[in-house]
Amino acid sequence: MRRIIPAALVCSTAVLGLSGCSQEVDPTVATDGLRETQWGLDEIGVPYVWAQGYTGEDVVIAILDTGIDTGHPDLRAHIVDGYDFIDDDRHPKDENGHGTHVAGIAAGEANNKGIIGAAPGAKIMPLRVLDSDGAGTNAHIAEAIDWAVDHGANVINLSLDETGLRGRISKGGIINDAIERAHDNDVIVVAASGNNRETGNQYKFGTHVLVVNATNVLGLPALYSNAGDERAVAAPGSDIVSTVPTYATTLYPDGSDGYETMSGTSMASPLVAGAVALLLSAGVPAQEVPHLLAETAHNDWELTRLDAGIIDVEAALTEAQAQGLTSP
């Protein structure tokens, strides 16, 4: 088994400060106890889109990762059927902790317990392609991409990191072929660029994948983030709080209170996947979404390692409305 690792770097101690639950799911008045710490949502303009009534409703985001804690209070109401490609069954339990963190960033439920996802109205499809140690194969990833397309996913998130020339060549094979099949079916694939400070394409030239670099709270490129892919945008990826299993996992052998902070392009990618879901729920055609996010991204520092720049989903929605691309 070749090692394809989750694209996350840092796991901190648990973040405390939870609130009670709310029956009403309205992200604009979120009561989630950790909302004020979720700086990335504000950085990319998510609250504006929520205020327009778009929360990712009717959009399914497939999380290809280490699995998901499907019983987590911030996630359980949003889970649709998934699959475990490691154990070959229908129970993609997260034995690592990474996949649950990624899922919460993309689509954690509003007004529930701890955090809120970028697209709190979207559904989560858990597809386990990495084992408890974060190891997996290209074959499982490609198979899971096809499975997601066949079972109704609209967005696919790949918070994976395979380093070096060999990794990029292998992605040019079956994984990129599966991504192209997803594209042909109007499914948008969002992928972490990786955490190795490398420069260059992370996927084969011409593959329709939205690559995501990570930034820090200052809007600067994260020191660990790869960059230089012509398809790349950037999004907050450092010190991102999200959901993790409360039971013991590889990353958290003593368990947790259900919330932890991580850093990596793994965290930036699902934030973009959530932004994609918001635009899709506004009626923007799938083929237009990556272009809108890249064209409206901002690079205030004029740094090449931000590539197209930090996404601004508020600006993307405004531009889509100006072009008549949204639903009435």
Protein Blocks (a to p, Z undefined) as FASTA:
>chain_A
ZZdddfbfbdcdddehiadddfbdcfklccbfklmmmmmlmmnommmmmmnopahiaiac
ddddebjafkbfklmmmpccdddfklopabdccfkommmmmmmmmmpcehilmmccfblm
bccddddfbdfkopacfklmmmmmmmmmmnopabdcdddddedjklmmmmmmmmmmmmmm
mmmnopacdddebjnhpacdfbdehiacdddddddfkopacfklgghiakbccddfehpa
cdddfbdcfklmnopehiacdedjklmmmmmmmmmmmmmmnopafklmmmmmmmmpccfk
opaklmnopcdfklmmmmmmmnopacZZ
